[in-house]
Amino acid sequence: MNQQAQQQDQIEEQIKPPFNPLKVIIPVLIALLSVSLMAQWYASNVTLPRFCKDPQQALRQLSKLLDDEASIQNEHRRQTMIAAKLLFLHPMKQDESKPDYLRRLNYLMLNQCN
């Protein structure tokens, strides 16, 4: 009897299909791509319009943050965080000057807010 069980196990092992990593990789890649696309949609359709209340104030705070004048003290913490979020959503390009960057963000915010 024991020998029959071992033979049965060997037959089952031979019949099992080999592990297919694509069955794991493809769903993971789809999930990561979906999260990335949803984050981009959320940033442009939900987060960026929040700056429409006072875009000039946000740009001033961002300018201070770029100059390292803004501090993370209690009274400036919220403004600094808002500016940092704007910097995160639309980072400064490598060869872009600060005035060009602020003009680009101003143009972007004007288009988004109108």
C-alpha positions in Angstrom: 0.0 0.0 0.0 2.7 2.4 1.0 4.5 1.8 -2.3 1.3 2.6 -4.2 0.9 5.9 -2.4 4.5 6.8 -3.3 3.9 6.0 -6.9 0.7 8.0 -6.9 2.6 11.0 -5.4 5.3 10.7 -8.1 2.7 10.5 -10.9 0.9 13.6 -9.5 4.3 15.5 -9.3 4.9 14.6 -12.9 1.5 15.8 -14.0 1.7 19.2 -12.2 2.3 22.1 -14.5 5.5 24.0 -13.9 5.4 27.3 -12.0 4.6 30.2 -14.4 6.0 33.5 -13.1 3.9 35.5 -15.6 0.8 34.6 -13.7 2.2 36.6 -10.8 4.2 39.3 -12.6 1.4 40.5 -14.9 -1.2 41.1 -12.2 1.4 42.9 -10.1 2.4 45.1 -13.1 -1.2 45.9 -13.8 -1.8 46.9 -10.2 1.3 49.1 -10.1 0.4 50.8 -13.4 -3.2 51.3 -12.1 -2.0 52.9 -8.9 0.3 55.2 -10.8 -2.4 56.3 -13.3 -4.9 56.9 -10.4 -2.3 59.0 -8.6 -1.6 61.1 -11.6 -5.4 61.6 -12.2 -5.9 62.5 -8.5 -3.0 65.0 -8.6 -4.3 66.8 -11.6 -8.1 66.7 -10.9 -8.3 66.9 -7.1 -5.0 68.2 -5.6 -4.0 70.8 -8.1 -7.4 72.6 -8.1 -7.1 73.1 -4.4 -4.4 75.7 -5.2 -7.0 77.7 -7.2 -8.2 79.4 -4.0 -5.1 81.6 -3.9 -2.5 80.5 -6.5 -0.3 83.6 -6.0 0.1 82.8 -2.2 1.0 79.2 -3.1 3.6 80.4 -5.6 5.0 82.9 -3.0 5.4 80.1 -0.4 7.0 77.9 -3.0 9.5 80.6 -3.9 10.3 80.9 -0.2 10.7 77.2 0.1 13.1 77.1 -2.9 15.1 79.9 -1.2 15.2 78.0 2.1 13.6 81.0 3.8 10.5 79.1 4.9 10.8 77.4 8.2 8.8 74.5 9.6 7.7 76.5 12.7 4.1 76.3 13.9 2.9 79.4 12.1 4.5 78.6 8.8 4.1 74.8 8.8 0.9 74.7 6.8 2.1 77.1 4.1 5.4 75.3 3.8 3.6 72.0 3.4 1.3 73.4 0.7 4.4 74.7 -1.2 6.2 71.4 -0.8 3.1 69.5 -2.1 3.1 71.8 -5.2 6.8 71.2 -5.7 6.2 67.4 -5.4 3.3 67.5 -7.9 5.2 69.5 -10.5 8.9 69.3 -9.8 11.4 71.8 -11.1 13.2 70.6 -14.2 16.9 70.1 -14.0 18.0 73.1 -16.2 15.0 75.3 -15.3 15.7 78.6 -13.5 13.6 79.5 -10.5 11.7 82.4 -12.3 11.0 80.1 -15.3 9.8 77.4 -12.9 7.5 79.8 -11.1 6.2 81.2 -14.5 5.5 77.6 -15.7 3.6 76.8 -12.5 1.7 80.1 -12.7 0.6 79.2 -16.3 -0.3 75.7 -15.3 -2.4 76.9 -12.3 -4.1 79.6 -14.4 -5.1 76.9 -16.9 -6.2 74.5 -14.2 -8.2 77.2 -12.3 -10.1 78.5 -15.4 
